Amino acid sequence: MLRGDTVGLRARHEEDIPVLRTELYDDVVNGSRAEGGPWRPITPGSKDPRLVVDDKEQRHVPFSVVELEGGALVGTATLWGIDTHNRCAHIGLGLLPSARGKGYGTDVVAVLCHYGFVVRGLHRLQIETLADNHAMLRSAERNGFVREGVLRSSAWVLGEFLDEVLLGLLAEDWKRDS
């Protein structure tokens, strides 16, 4: 398990799947805002890649996020779009409603940075998030990410176009203890 100050990132366990399906992916608003595409329900038992990990897929590494104290599941974290030639990837996370507002997002981003830069040897990490996702913007910026641009009206979310913010962090600018 990869450890932060308050959370750990570990492999997906079978018992995580019903919780993630119910609390993250069955939520139409959250799912529409997080996925970059229209929400659609996940059938119980399906092999949907948001839930079931394909260990052969090298460009996408999903984790379950757990509290270090007690081990409770609090969300998901992902290093995705891994490009080994250009040594870059994207990061993303989703916290269960009960885990939001507790600082876990900042810690998850820190642990994903450690994984990307130290474990994987990447040079650049990138985050794309909706411009009104203040929690993710704060978590990214507290970890040293820099706003690199705004993609105007680039996301169709529940009947309206929203801006997305593009943030980046280079390995040489990353501070392990930020």
C-alpha positions in Angstrom: 0.0 0.0 0.0 1.1 3.6 -0.7 0.8 5.7 2.3 0.1 9.4 2.8 -0.5 11.3 6.0 -4.2 10.2 6.4 -4.9 7.9 3.5 -3.5 4.8 1.8 -3.8 3.8 -1.9 -4.2 0.0 -2.3 -5.3 -2.5 -4.8 -9.1 -2.8 -5.5 -10.8 -5.4 -3.4 -13.9 -7.3 -4.4 -15.8 -5.9 -1.4 -15.0 -2.3 -2.5 -17.0 -2.7 -5.7 -20.6 -2.5 -4.3 -19.7 0.5 -2.1 -18.1 2.4 -5.0 -21.0 1.5 -7.3 -23.6 2.7 -4.9 -21.9 5.8 -3.4 -19.9 7.1 -6.4 -21.1 5.7 -9.7 -24.9 5.5 -9.1 -24.9 9.2 -8.3 -26.0 10.9 -11.5 -24.7 14.3 -10.7 -21.3 13.2 -9.4 -20.9 10.7 -12.3 -21.8 13.3 -14.9 -19.3 15.8 -13.5 -16.5 13.2 -13.0 -16.6 11.0 -16.1 -16.3 13.4 -19.1 -19.2 11.7 -20.8 -22.9 11.1 -20.1 -23.8 9.2 -17.0 -25.0 5.7 -17.4 -25.8 3.1 -14.8 -23.4 0.2 -14.1 -25.1 -3.2 -14.0 -24.3 -5.2 -10.9 -21.7 -7.9 -11.8 -20.5 -6.0 -14.9 -16.9 -5.8 -15.7 -17.0 -2.0 -16.0 -13.4 -0.7 -15.9 -14.3 2.0 -13.4 -14.9 -0.8 -10.9 -13.1 -3.9 -12.0 -9.3 -3.7 -12.5 -7.7 -5.1 -15.6 -4.2 -6.1 -14.4 -3.0 -6.3 -18.0 -3.8 -2.7 -18.7 -0.6 -0.8 -18.3 -1.8 2.7 -19.2 -4.3 2.9 -16.3 -3.6 2.2 -12.6 -6.7 2.4 -10.4 -6.5 2.3 -6.6 -8.9 2.2 -3.8 -8.4 4.9 -1.2 -8.7 3.9 2.5 -8.3 5.8 5.7 -5.0 4.8 7.4 -6.8 4.9 10.8 -9.3 2.1 10.7 -8.9 1.1 7.0 -12.3 2.3 5.9 -12.8 2.7 2.1 -13.2 6.5 1.3 -12.8 6.6 -2.5 -10.9 5.9 -5.7 -7.7 7.3 -7.2 -6.2 6.7 -10.6 -3.1 7.3 -12.6 -4.4 7.2 -16.2 -3.3 7.9 -19.8 0.2 6.8 -18.8 2.6 7.6 -21.7 5.9 5.8 -21.0 7.6 7.5 -24.0 6.9 11.1 -23.0 6.9 10.1 -19.3 3.6 11.7 -18.4 0.2 10.8 -17.1 -3.1 12.2 -15.7 -4.4 11.8 -12.2 -7.9 11.6 -10.9 -9.8 10.8 -7.8 -13.3 10.4 -6.4 -14.2 10.5 -2.7 -17.3 9.0 -1.2 -19.8 11.7 0.0 -19.0 10.9 3.7 -15.2 11.5 3.0 -15.5 14.9 1.4 -14.3 18.1 3.1 -11.8 16.3 5.4 -8.6 17.0 3.5 -8.3 13.5 2.0 -8.2 14.9 -1.5 -5.0 16.8 -0.9 -3.4 13.7 0.6 -4.6 11.5 -2.3 -3.0 13.9 -4.8 0.2 13.9 -2.8 0.3 10.1 -2.8 -0.4 9.9 -6.6 2.4 12.4 -7.2 4.8 10.1 -5.2 3.6 7.1 -7.2 3.9 8.9 -10.5 7.3 10.6 -9.9 9.1 8.2 -7.6 7.6 4.8 -8.4 6.9 5.2 -12.1 9.7 7.7 -12.9 7.4 10.1 -14.8 8.3 13.6 -15.7 4.9 15.3 -15.8 1.5 14.8 -14.2 -1.6 16.6 -15.3 -5.1 17.2 -13.9 -8.2 18.3 -15.8 -11.1 19.4 -13.7 -14.3 21.4 -14.0 -13.6 25.1 -13.2 -16.2 25.0 -10.3 -14.5 22.0 -8.7 -12.9 24.1 -6.0 -11.9 21.1 -3.8 -9.9 19.5 -6.6 -8.3 22.8 -7.6 -7.2 23.4 -4.0 -5.9 19.8 -3.6 -3.9 20.2 -6.8 -2.5 23.6 -6.0 -1.5 22.6 -2.5 0.6 19.9 -4.1 2.3 22.3 -6.4 0.2 22.0 -9.6 0.1 25.1 -11.7 -2.9 26.3 -13.7 -1.8 26.1 -17.3 -5.0 27.0 -19.0 -8.8 27.0 -19.2 -10.6 25.0 -21.8 -13.7 27.2 -22.4 -17.1 25.5 -22.6 -15.3 22.1 -23.2 -17.5 19.9 -20.9 -21.1 19.1 -21.5 -22.5 18.4 -18.0 -26.2 17.9 -17.3 -27.5 20.3 -20.0 -24.8 23.0 -20.0 -21.3 23.6 -21.2 -18.8 24.2 -18.4 -15.1 25.3 -18.5 -12.4 22.9 -17.5 -9.1 23.9 -15.9 -5.8 22.2 -17.0 -3.2 21.9 -14.3 0.3 20.5 -14.6 3.2 19.5 -12.4 6.8 18.6 -13.4 9.0 16.3 -11.5 11.6 19.0 -10.9 8.9 21.3 -9.4 7.4 18.7 -7.1 8.2 18.9 -3.4 7.8 15.6 -1.7 6.5 17.1 1.5 4.3 19.9 0.1 
